[in-house]
């Protein structure tokens, strides 16, 4: 049976996949600056200049050698120290070419754009995958990414790999490594477009600036989902990194946004890539056909707005489309503003749109914008501009022709009959106004089976990405449902009034709902918004939200039936929690977001804002670190608004169908460790949820990833997992320990539980198939905390709050003790979960000094003496003390390694050997603690060893390096070795000033100098080469320090 592949073996597998996908493979050390065939003269260079120069000459035959050199210089010469600014500069050069001056035949100067990459023909480029590509920063930091993909000598993709099956080499560890590279070798990331990470089992890709949750799998090769048994890295390499697809991703599916004064970039995920390409193909065919391209249904939260953006950019550049005019239609002004401001207008020109979009304020302006051009342009409008007035209808006036051009593409957002009222004539008016245009729809919810009008206008589905797939891919999170009708009184007869027609009407604007429902609206609105009910709603909502925010950092949205109710509910909540509310939009935890004008009643005026003020408030609502937590809305922000940290929605408004599903999807966005969203129902939307879900795919209906009752799965799961954790801790009386209450009881029980779990763990007996008690606790308590976070606010969760806090405190302390970053494993714990609950549980406890609990007054090796050993023999926390001593020794070894690699290696081997013998039962606990105490004494003495030998600490490091050879010690004697060490320090200090760690010629000179020095003192020749290598390594350590 073969063992787990090494990281090097896994790297070779990836290289082989790249080779079969069209990439040449080059081993980095073979082309490094110090190799026989270098392709760089300096480790600080990140571009393979000879390849770039050759490609520029090949792709631009009109350029002479001097112009080619100028192009290369422009590419590699930075203009900014800010990584993202440089990345944007380089991206523009990639996609638009490098401006360079050349001369015509008559000698007159002319500026042309030199191509760096052939985007149309991937095979026309120089494609090479280089492994172990060493880079040194200007500060001297040296890093070596596993694989870098170069196109024409330009590093476009960085791949970081971790060993499959190794718990210490996680996917999150690879992600963290990429972040380290960005900090340490930023020059490389002026060029890198994507980062890929894999641990052999999982594989993810994302922009190098992306947060962990935005690194995503690539699940297709040719557009269809790959079989689940195929390794993810294989699918990603063959699917995403196939050269033609990679170039398409870089050139077409990248977006740069100017967000709050800083640049942000990201690229498409696999479902977006394929959907947009299918949509463009369908559009090209529709131009020659009936003008119906079809509908893209990609579930809310999976990136539909950016799909529309990439589609617009690609369809405008498609040669068969003859530079079309793109018209984007929404069904409301605020949605038009959101899609325009937050997505299309926010994208920097060229990434991906060829020009800036504009908004048409009226039908006349729309006609002018369309008529004033023969091609090009991106125009935003609303469907209302395709309506006719009452006067026009009564006069029998037909809808006017806006343009008869055929190179117009109309993109309709949320293409539903319910949104666009096709039956009342908007569909016909679209065709009347733009008779030769091509129409395509994008929607986040499925078209109702009874809706024939939408398909008549747009055609059939082009692509579907359902709820199940989105949750499975991590594009969205599951959304649970919690009914709380019983807690806020609503008369039965009023519930009867809220029928389907009422729900449909309330999905419209408030003015339209009043007009359509007339007296029924006034009656129901008065009861739902009565003072008594508002007070009950506010009290229950505040209590529930405080429980939710204890369990999970984030935000919530409250949806009300009318603007009046929104304002009244705000007042009621402010009365209960006055510190939440302020009159200043820049402060406060709660705000109302509604439309309105100066003509509205006075109670609404404090909540009516200008467009600029709304934009600023939206920025606060989207900022996870801003104190604004609750927003009360009527219809604004229910679609087109993304605040990933929002995890709870309180619904007190009748809604149904697509409008309901679009609204509750506000809480399905991914954010850090957010486990799920929650919809809290105060008005009875359960049946509407069920009805709306019936239009989704069969597996969506079965899985209920949106709208499953929290009581059906999450609460029972939480209770069952809690029972499992209790069973794991059955043999330790932790609950009895907490009964006494107070800081001492909590600390004693906490450390006692840790001791119990550490005692149960033995490395050799603990495997992934048969984990020990400690690891079972870590796994199951992690699962419990996750479920508790989802269920927070329910009575069942509230009863388990104390246990959740205690379990999390135990997990946290074990993680700290073991010296690992808990975030290395995304499943290990919740980054923000129950933070407040743990904090509350430990009120009065203060910062737990785990060293003190282990019998050490402070983390100091000098305290490991005979008295400590005697105390250990009678201690009831032997495992805790042993673990803390291991951690203390490991930290000291790390410190020693920064100045003396030989000594640190010796100490590390001694520590590993002692612990291994203890685990193999050849040492008992008393013997191993004695061995570790002896090691501690040696390490403490290490600090004084240099002085006792009459050496400096740097001289001691070189002295140790050249003493590793016994024959040298015997032949030369101690005094000679000390003299060599002294001379080595002088040499290294002298050459370090010329940056020898970077320039190979200086390194070579240093290597030769060391060899001459060793020969001068008669160092044994057969050992000189090994000593030189070791001395060079030690010199790097000293220079880095």
N, C-alpha and C positions, 0 to 999 in steps of 0.2 A: 504494500500500500504506500503510495507516494505521499510525502508530507506536504505541508502548506508551502506554496511557492514563495520564494524570497521576493523582496521588493525588486531586486535586479531581474529575476526571472519574469515577474509580472511586467516590468518595463519592456523586456524583450517581446512579450506577447503583444503589447500595445504597438511597438514598433513594427512588428510583423503585420498587424492589421492595417497600419498606416501604409506600409509598403504595398499591400494588396489593393489599397484604395487609391493608389496613384502617386504616393509620396516616395521620393528617394530618401534613404536613411543614411545619416552621417553621424558617427560617434564623436561627441564633442571634444574629448581629449585629443583626437587626431587632427583637429583644425584649430585648437587653442593657440594663443600667441606663442607659447613655448614649444609647440609641436614642430615636426619637420615640415609640415605643409600648412602653415597658419593661414587662416582667412580673416584674421584680425591682428592688428599690431599691438593691441592693448586690451586688457581685460575690461576696461571701462567702456569699450565700444560694444554696442548691442546690435548694430547692423553689419551684415556681411557685405562690406563695401564692394569687393570685386564682383560679387554676384549682382548687386544693385547696378553697378556701372555697366556691366554687360547687358543687363535687361533694358536699361534706359536706352542704350545704343541700338539694341535690337528693335524695341518698340517705337523708336523715334528716329528712323534712318535719315531724316532731314537735318539732324543735329550734328555738328562737328564735335571733335574730341573736347574742346574747351567748353562748349555748351553742356556736354554730358557731365563734365566735372562740376560745372556750376550747379546743375540739377542735384547731383549727389550732395554737394556742400549744403544746399538749401534744405535738403531733407534731414541731414544729420545734425545741422547746427540748431540748437534749441533757442527759443526766443523768450522762454519763461521758466521759472523754477517751480511753477505749479503744475502738477502732473496732469490734471484734467485740461488745463489750458493748452498744454503741449499736445495732449491726445487729440483735442479738437483741431488744432493747427495741422497735425499730421493727417488726420482723417480727411480734411479738406484737400490736402495734397494727393491723398490716395484717390479720392473720387473725382476731383476736378482737374487734377494735373498740376504740375509745378510750373509757374510762370518763369520763362527764361528768355533772354534776349538773343536773337540770332540775326543773321543778315541775309537779305535777298540777293539774287544774282547780281543786281546792280550795286550792292554794297550798302543799301539803306537798312537801318536797324528795324527789327520787328519783334514784338513780344508774342511768343506762342506758349501753349500749355503742353508740357511734356508728360506723357503717360508713364506711370510707374508700374501699373498692373493692367493686364489684358482681362477685363471683366467679362467679356463675351466668350472668350475661348480659354478655359482654365488650363488646357494642355499647352498653351503657348507661353506659359509662365514657368519659371524655375522653382520647382516645389521640392522642399527638403525638410525632413524632420531631423532635428539634432538633439541627441540626448546628453544629459550631464553638461549643460551649457553654463559654464562658470562666468559670473559677472561680478565685478568689483565696483562699488560706488566711489564717488569722489571722496567720501569720508574714510574709505578703506574697508567698509563692510563687504565681505565676500559671500555670495550666495550661488547655489547651483541648482536651478530648476531641473526637474527630471527630463522633460521633453519640451522643446520649442519648435513650432512650425513656422518656417520661413517661406515667404512668397517673394521671389526676386530679391532675396537677401534681407527682406523686411520681416521682423518677428511679429506675426499676426495672432498666434495662439500659444498660450502657456498651458502645459499639462503637468499637474502635480499628482503623484501616485503614492498610495500607501499599501502596505502589505496586506493581502487578503487573509482574513481569519485571525489577525493579530489584534487583540483588544486594545493594545497601546497605540495602534496606528489606525485611527478612525477617519471616516470621511470628513468629520468636522475638523480633525487635525490637519487634513490637507487644505481645507478652506482657510484655517488660521495661518497655514504656511504661506498661502498666496498673499494674505494681508501683510505678513512679515516682508515678503518680497516687495510689495508696493512701497512699504516704508523704507526698506534698506537699499533697494536698487531701482529707484523711481525712473531712471532713464529708460529702462526696458519697457515701462508702461506708457511711454509716449507713443509706442507703436502697437502694443498688444490690444486686440479687439475683443477677444474672449478668453476666459480662463476655464479650464476643464479640470475636474477633480474626480478621483476614483479610489476606492479601497479594494478593488477587485470584484466586489459584489455589486455595489452601487456605483453609479456614475452620474455626475451633475455638471452642468455648464451654466455660465452666466457672465455678465460684464464684470471685470475685475473690481469695480467699485460696488457691486451689488451686495446687499445684506444676505445673510445665510438663507433666509426663507425664499429668496429670489433665485437661488441656484436651482435649476430644474433638470429633470431627466429628459433625454431625447429618445422617444419611443418608436420611431419609425425609420425605415431605410428608404423605401420608395413611396411613402405616403400612407401605407396601411400599418396598423399596430403590429409590431414584431411579436412573435410568440414569447410568452412569459419565461420560457426556459432558456432563451438566448441571453448570454451575459450582457448587462447594461453597457459596459465599456465597449463591447463589440458593436452593439447597435449604434451607440453614439459616434464611434469612429467611422463606421460605414455610412451612417445616416447624415450626421451633422458635418463631419470633417471630410467627407468626400469633396474634392477640390471645387467642383462647380457649385455645389450647394453652399460650401463655406463662403465662396466669393459672392454669391447671391445674398447670403445673410449679412455680410459686411457692407456691401454696397447699397442694398435695398432695405434691409430689415434692422437698421440701426437708427436710434433716435437720440438726439442731444437736446436737453431741455435746460433753459436758464431758470433755475429754481432758487428763489430768494437770494439772488446774487451769486450763486455758485452753479457750476455746470454739473449736470447729471446725465449719464448715458445708460442705455440698456438695449438689449436686442430681443428678437422674437423667440418664443418658445416653439416647440415643434408643431403644436396644433395651429398656432398663428401663421407660421411659415407656410404650411400646406394649404390652409384655408385661403389665404391671400392669393397664392399662386393658382389655386383652382378658380377663385373668383375672377382673376384677371383673364384666365383662359375662357371662362364662361362669358365674360364681357365681350371679348374679341369675337366670339362666335355669335353673340346676340346682336352685335352691330350689323352683321350680315343676315340676321334672322328677323325675329319679331320684336327685338328691343327689350326682351325680358331675360335678364342675366340670371336671376334667381335670388335666393335668400340664404344668408349665412346665419345659422343659429348656434351661437356659442354662449354657454351659460353665463349669467351675470357674474362679474368678478374675475373672469378669465382673460380679460384684456381686450374686450371688443372695441373700445375706443381707439386703441392703438392699431388694431387690425384695420379699421377704417382709414387711419392715417397712412399706414404702409400701403394699403390698397390704392389710395389716391396717388401716392408718390409713384408707385410702379405702373399703374394704368396710364398715367400722364407721360411716362417715358417709353411706353411700349410703342415700337415703330408702326405697328398696324393701326394704332389709335389716332395717329396724326395730331399729336399734342392736343388732346381734348380739353374742353372746359368741364370742370367738376363742380356740380351743384350739390351741396350737402343740406338735407332737409331734416328738421326736428319738428316736434309737435307743440313746443312751447318756447316762449322767448327766453326763459331762464335756462332751459336745456340747450338752446342755441348758444347762449353765452357760455355755459359750462363747457360744452364740447369745443367751442371755438377758443375760449380763453385758456382752458386747462390742457388742451391737447394740441390742436392744430396750430394756433397762434404761438403757443409756447415752444414748439419745435423750432430749432434753429434752421434757417434756410439751407437746403441741401442735405438735410438729415431728418426726414427723407424727402420733404417736399421741394420741388424745383423753384417754387416762389411762395411768397407770403399770401395767406388767405385774406379775404375781405368779407364783411357782412353787408347784406342788402337790408336797408331799413324799411323799404316799402316795395310794393309790386312794381311801381314805376322805376324805382332804382334798380330792381332786379332785371327789368327789361333793358334798361340802359347798359347795365354791366354786361349782359349777354349780347346785346346788339353792337356794342362798341368794340368787339374783338372778333376775329375769325377763328381763333384757337386760344388755348391756354386759359389760365385763371382758375382759382378755387373760390367759390362763392357760397357763403352760408345764408340760409333763409329758413323761414318756418312755413309749415303747411298752410297756415292761415292766409298766407299771401296768394294761395291758389283757391280761395273762396270768393264768392261774389256777394255784394251787399244786398240788402232787402230791396233797395231801390232798383238795382240792376236786375234782380230776379223778377220783380213786378213788371219791369219794362221789357223783359224778354231779352236782355242784353247777354250775348254769349261771352264766355271768358276769352280775353284777347290772346292773340298769338304773341308769345314772348321771343321765340326764336325757332326757326325751322332747320337749324343746323343739325347734322347727324353726328358730329363729333362732340356731343354733350353727354356726359354720364351723370345721372342723378343717383346719389347715395341717400337712402332713407334710413334714418336711425329709428330703431324700435318699430319696425314695419308691421303694424297690426291694424286690423279694421277698427278695433276699439280706440286706438290712438288717433287714427287719421279719418275716421268717420267716412270711409269710402262710399258707403251707401248714399250719403247725402251729397255726393258729387265731387269730392276732392280728387278722386281717382280720374274721373272724366276730365276735370279741369287740368290735371297734370298733363294728360295726353293732348288736350286742346292747346295748352300753352307751349308745350314742347313736343310736338308730334313725332319728331324723328329721333328723340333722345333714347338712350339706353338706361334702363332702371335696374337697380340692385338694392336689396334690403339687407340690413344687419339687425339682428335681434338677440337679446339675452334670454328671452323666454320663447317657448314654442308657439307657433301659430295654431290657434284653436282649430280642431277638426271640422267645425261647422263654418269656419271662415273661408269662403270661396273667393271673396273679393281680393284678399291679399295675394293669393296665388295667381289670380287673373291679371294683376298688375305686375307682379315681379317674376312669377314662375315658381319652380319647385326648389327644394333645398339644394344648395351647392355643397354645404358641409355642415356637419353636426358635431358638437362637442358637449356632451351632456353632463349633468350634475355628478354622476358617478365617476366619470373619467376625470373631471376637474378635481374632485376630492382625492381620488386615488393618486393623481399626479402631484398633489400639493399646490395646485393653482388656486384652490379655494379651500375653505374649511367647512365642515358640516354645520348646519344650523338646527338647533333644537327648538322645541315649542313648549311653553309653560302657560297653562291657563290659570288666570287669577280672577275670573269673573265673580266667584263667590265672595271675594273680599271687598268688592266695590258694587254697591247695590244698583241694579238697573231693572225697572219693572218689566214683567213678562210681556205685557201688551206692547211695550216699546220695542222689545226684541222682535216682536211680530211685524212691526212696521218696517224693520230694516230688512227688506227683501232684496232680491237680485237687482231689481231696477234701482233701488236706493243705493246699493253698493256701486253700481255702475256710475250713477250720477255723482256720488261723492268722490269718485276718482277724477272728475273734471275739476276745473277751477271752482272756487267757492261761488263766484257770481253765476256760472253756468248751472251749478247744482241748485242754487236758490231758484233760478228761473225755471228749471225743469221740474223740480219737486214742489215748488210753491209752498202751500200750507203744511204739507207733510214734513218738509225740511225744517220749518220753523218749530213745529211741534217736537220732533225728535231732538233737534239741536238744543232746545230749551231744557229737555229732560236730561240728556247726556251732560249738558253743561250747567246743571243746577248747582247752587252753592254747596248743598249738602254732599252731592256726589263728587264735586271737585275737591272738597276737603278730604273725603275718604280716599279718593284717588291719590292725592298728594301725600297723605300719611303712609299709605301702603307702598307707594312708589319710592319714597325716601327710605323707608325701612329696607325694602328689597335692594335698592341700589347701594346702600351702605354695606350690605352683606356681600353684594357682588364685587364692589370695589376693594373690599378687604381681601377677596380671593384673587383678584386679577386686575392689574393696572390697565387702564384703558378708558373708553368713552362710551356714551349711550345716546340714543336718539329717542325722543318721545313724539309720537304721531297723533295729532288731535283732529277732531272732525271739523272744527272751524277756527278761524283766527281769534275770535272772541274767547273760545275755550282755551286756546294756547296762552293768551295773555292772562286769563283768570288762573290757570294752573301755575303759571310762573309766579303770580302773586301768592298763591297758597303755599308753594314750596318755599318761597322766600320768607314767608311768615314762620315756617317751621325751622328753616336753616338760613337765618339772615346773613350769615357770613358767606354764603354761596353767591349771593346776588350783589351786583354793583351797577351803577349807572354808566360806568366807563366801559366801552367796548374792549378796551385793552386789558381789562382785568375781570375777575369773576369766574365762577365755576359753571354757571348756567345762563343761557341766552335763548331768546325766542327769534326764530328766523322765518319771516313771513313777507309776502308782497303787500303793497299798499301805496297810498298817496296821501297828500295833504287833506283830501276830502273825507278820509276815514275818521271814524269816531275817535275821541280823545284817548280812550284807553289803549288804543292800538299804536298811537303815535310814537311812544318810546321805543317801539320794536320795528319801526319802518326805517329803512336805511337806503342810502345812495348805493350805486353800484360799487364804488370804491370802498365804502365801509363794509359792504357785504363780502367783498374780496378779501379784505383784511380779517374779517371774522372767520371766513372759510379757512384761511391760513392757520388761524389759531386752532380751529376744530380738527385740522389735519395733522397738527404738530403733536406727537405723542407726549412731548415734554411740557406742553402748555397746560396750565391749570384748568382750562375750559374742559369740562367733562360731559355736561348735559346740554343738548340742543333740542328745543321744542319746535316742531315744524307742523305745517298743515299740508302743503304739497311740495314746497321747495326742498331741494336736496334729496328727494325720495328716489330720483334717478340721476345718473350722471355725476354723483358725488361719491368720492372715495376717501375714506378715512380708515386706513387699515387697522388702527388700534381700536376702532369701535367694535364692541363685542355684544352689546345688548340693545334691543329695540323694544320699546313699550308701545303697544298698538292700542289706541282708543279711538279708532276711526274705521268705519265700514269700508272694506275694500274687497275686490275679487279679481280673479283671472290674472292676466299679465301684470296689471298695476300692482296687485298684491305681491306677486313674486319678485317684481323689480324692486319694490320697497324693502322687503325683508332681506333681500340680497345685500343691503348696505352693511350687514354684519358678517358676511361670508368671506371677507378679504383675509389673506394671510398676513400675520404680523408676529415676528419673533416666535415665541412658543405658544401663541394663542391656540388653545385646543379646539375651540368651536365657538360659534355665535349662538345667541339665544334670543328668541322672540317671545315677549311676555304679552299675553292676550287679556285685555280688559273688556272687550266688546264682542266676543264670540265669533272668531274667524276660523275656527277649526274646520267646519264643513267647507268653507271657501278654500282653505288650504288643500283639503283632500280633493276637491273638484279641480283646482288649478293643477295639482300634481298629476291628475289623470291624463293630461295632455302631454306629459313628458314620456321619455322612453320607458319601456317595460322595466328595465333594471333600475331606473330612477324611482319608479313607483315601489319596487320591492325594497330597495335600500333606504329610501326616505332620507337622503342626505340633506334635504331641506324640509323642515317642518315636523320631524319626528318628535312625539311627545316625550319630554325629558323623563317622565315617569315610567315610560315603557321600556327604556333600555339603560339610560345613563344612571338613574337613581338605583335601580336594582344592581347594576354593575358596580356602582360605588359601594353599596352595602356588602356585596359579595367579596369584593377585593379587600375591603376593610376587615372582613372576617378572616381572610387569608393572612393578612398582616398580623392580626391578633394571634392566629394559630402559630405563626412563625416565632412570635415572642412569648409563646405559651409558657416556656420553662423559665422565664424571668418575670418577676412580679413588678413590672413597670407601673402598672396602674395603681397598685397599692402605694408605690413610692411617691406618686404625685398627689395622693389624697391629702397629705398634710398641708400642701399649699406653700407658697412663698418661694423666694429665690433659692434657698438652700436645698429644699426638697427637689426643685426642678433640676438643679445642677447635679445633685447626687444621683438622681434617677437617670438623667441624661448620660452621665459618665458610666454609670452602672450598665446601662443598656448597650453602650458602645463596647464596654469590656466583654459583655456577654456575646456580642456579635463577632468581635475580633477573635475571641477564644474559639469560636466555632469554625474559623476559617483556616484552612491549611492549603497552600498553593497546589501541592501535588494531588490532593483529594478533591479539588474544586475544578470542575470542567463546565463548559457551556451546556453539555448534555445532563450533567448531574451537579448543579451549582450548590455551594455550601449555604448554610443558614444566612450568613452575611450577605451574599450576593442575591439570594432569594428575597431577603428583606429590601435591598436596594431596588430591585426590579419591581417588586409588588407595591412597595410604598410609592414609587414613582408613578405607577399606574393609578394608585388610589388618589394621589394628589391631583393628577390630571382629571380624573373623573369628578373629584370634589370641586375642582375649579369650574367644571361645566355645570354642576348641580348647585353651585352657590346661590343662595336665595331661597332654596326649598327648605322646608322644615327638617327633612332628613339630613341635609348637609349641615344645617345650623347645629344640630345635635352632635355632629362629629367634628365641629370646629377645633375643639381642644386637642383631639387625637391627631387631626391633620397637622396642627402646629407642632406637636411633639415629634411625629414621624419625620416631618421636614427638618426639624432641628437636629435630629439624630443623623439623617442623611447628610446634612450640611457639614456637621462636624467630622464625620468619617471622611468626607471628600477633602476637607481642609487638611486633615491629618495625613492622608495618603498623598498629599502634595499635588494632586491632579487638578486640572481646570474642569469643573463639572460641565462646563459648556462644550467641552470637546465632543461629547456625545449628545446630540440633540434630543435623545430619548431619556437621558439620565435624569433630568429634572426640568422644572419649569423656571425659566429665567425670572419671570415676574410673579409667578403664582404664589399665593398665600403669603406674600412678603409681609403684608401688614398684620396678618393673623399671627405669624411667628413673632413679629415684633411685639405685638400685644401680649402674647403668652410669656415673653421673656422680660416684660416690664419689671423693673426692680432687680433683675438678674445682672444687667449690665453686660459688658463684653466678657464672654466666657474665656478664661485663661486655661486652655487645655493642658499646657505644660504644668501649671500649678496643680491641676487635678491629677496629673501623672506623677506628682511628687517632686517637681522641679520649680523652684521659686521664680526662675527665669530661664529662657532658652540659652544656656551657657554650658559648654562642654566641661568647663572647669569644675562644675558641680557634680560630675559623674565620678564619685570617689568611693572609698570603701564603705562609708556610711550609707551612700545611696544603695550599694549592693545589699547591705544588711536590711535596709528598709524594704527592698524588693522581695526578699525571702519571705517576709510576713505580709506582704501586700495582697489585697483582694482584687487588685487591678493590674495584674502582671502583664496582660496583653496590651493594655492601654500604655503602660510604661514602656514596654518593648517597642511598640509602634512609634511612640514619640521619640524614643532614643534613636531608632532607625532614621526617622525624618531629620533629626538634629544632625546626625552624622552625614547624611546625604547632602544636606545643605552646606555643611562645612567642606565636604569633598568638592562640591561645585565651586565654592569660593577658592579653594586651593587650585583647581583646574585652571582658573583664570590667570594664575601666575606660575604654576609649575606642573607641567603635564605628566612628568614621570612620577612625582610624589602622589598626585591625585589618582593615577592609574593603580599604584600599589595599594593605596588606602581603599579604593573602590573594590579591588579584588579581595582584600581582606574582609570587607563588609559583606560582600556577596557570598563568600565561602562560609562565614559564620552563620548567616541566615539560612543558607542551603542545608548546612549540617543540622540546624535546629529543625527545619521542616522535614528532613529525612530521619529525624528522631535519633541521630547520633550524638546530639547535645540536648540536655534537658534545659528547662527555662533558666535555672540557676547558672548553668555552665555558659549558656549563650550570653546572659547578661554580664557575666564576668569577662567573656571575650570581647564584648562590645565596650565594656568599661575600659579594658586595656587599650583597645583601639582609640577610644576617646582620649586617653592619656597621651598616646603617641601623637595624635593630631594636635593636642594642646601644646605638646613639646615642639611640634613642627614650627610653631610661630617663633621659637627662640633658637632653632637649629642654625640658622644663618649666622646669628650673632656669635654663637658658641664656636663656629668654624672660622670666624673672622671674615665672613663674606656678606655681601649685600643680598637681598632677596633675589634679584635678577641673576647675580653670580651663582647663587645656590641652585637656581633652576638649570643653568647650563652645566654646572658641576654634576648634578644628578644625571643629566642627559649623557655626559661622556663617561660617567662611572658605571653605566649599565653593562659595560664590557669588562668582565673580571680580569682578562689578561692585561688590559690597559692599566687597571688599578695596581696589579702586581708589578708590571714592567715599569711604569712611570712614577708611581708613588703619589701620595696625597698632595704634596706641595706643588708638584708639576700640574696636576689636574686643576688645582685652584688657580694657578697662573693662566692656564688655558681659558678657564671660565672668565677670569678678569679681562683677558684680551678679547674674548668673544663679545662681552657686553660692550666694550668700546667700539668694536667693528659694527655691531648691530645699531648702536646709537648713531654712529656716523652715517651709515647708509640709510637708516630709516628717514633721515631728513630729505633724501632724494626719492622718497615714495617707492622703495624697493618692492613693497608688497603688491604693487600694481604693474610696474614696468619690468618686463621679462629680462631685458638686458641688465637691469640692476640686480635682479634675482640671480641671474647667471654669474654676475660678478661676485656676489656675496658667496655663492656656492664655491666658486674657485678660491676665494679668500679663505674660507673655512678649511678647505682641503689643504691649502698651503700652510695654514697655521698648525693643523694637526701633524703634517709632515715635519714642520720645523721642530715640534716638541717630541717627535719620534713616536707618535701614536701608531699602534699596530696597523699596518696597511690593509690587512684583510678585514679589519673592522671599521676602516675610515668611512666607507660609503654609508653604512648604517648610521654611524654617528653623525655624519653630515645631514642626512635626512631628518634625524631626530632634532638636531640643533636648529635646522631651518624651521621645523614645526614650532619649537620653543620660541624662536625669534618672532614668528607670526603672533604668538600669544602675547609676547612682551610689547610688540608694536601696536597691537590692537588695544592693549591696556593703556 
